[in-house]
Amino acid sequence: MSEDPELAQARAFVRELTQHAQALRRREALPTEAAASRHDAELAAVRRQIAQLHKRFPALRAGMTPSAG
């Protein structure tokens, strides 16, 4: 049985968003307060998107695979 296409796409998107969030957390100190504020806002937005995907697709959070369901 294959994975639901929407779940598969969400899984890929969460993977990409997680990598982006990790890259944002690794950034060095930013030159201005405005830049740091934009950076913090971007990281918060990415985290929000990940949380929304986990809410819509609980299998993502559980780490379930189609065969484990």
N, C-alpha and C positions, 0 to 999 in steps of 0.2 A: 504494500500500500504506500503510495507516495504522499509526501507532505502537501498540505493545503498550500496553494500558490501564494496566498496573502501572508500566511505564516512564514513561508520561506523568504518572501521579500522583506517582511518585518525583521526576521532573524538577521538577514544581510545588512539591513539598515542600522539595526542596533549595534552590530559589529563595527560598522563604519563610524557611527556616532561615538562609540566607546573609544575607538582609536583616536578620534578627533579630541575628545575630552582629555585623554591621556597626554596628547601633544600640548594642549592648552595648559595643563597642570605643570608640564615640564618647562614652560617658557621662563626665561630669566626675568629679572625686574624690568618693568617697563619705564620708559623715560619720563612720562608725565602722569599726573593723576587722572587726566582724561583718558589716556590710553589704558591705564590700569582699570578704570571704571568700565570701559568698553569691553576689555578682556573678561572681567568678572561677569558682565552681562551676557557675553557670548557663552561662557562656561555654564552659567545658570540656565540659559536657553537650551543648550545641548542636554543638560541633565533633565530638564523638564520634558524634552522630547523623548528621551529614553524612558522616563517614568510613564509617560502617556502610552508608549508602545507596550510596556510591560502590563499596564492596566488593560489595554485592549486585547492583548494576546498573553494570557497568564502562562501559557506553555513556555514562553520565553524565560520568564523568571524561574520557573521550575526546572529549566534545562531539559525539558522533555523532548524526546525524539518521536517521530511517528510510530516507531515500533514499540516504544515504551508506554504509549498512551493507552 
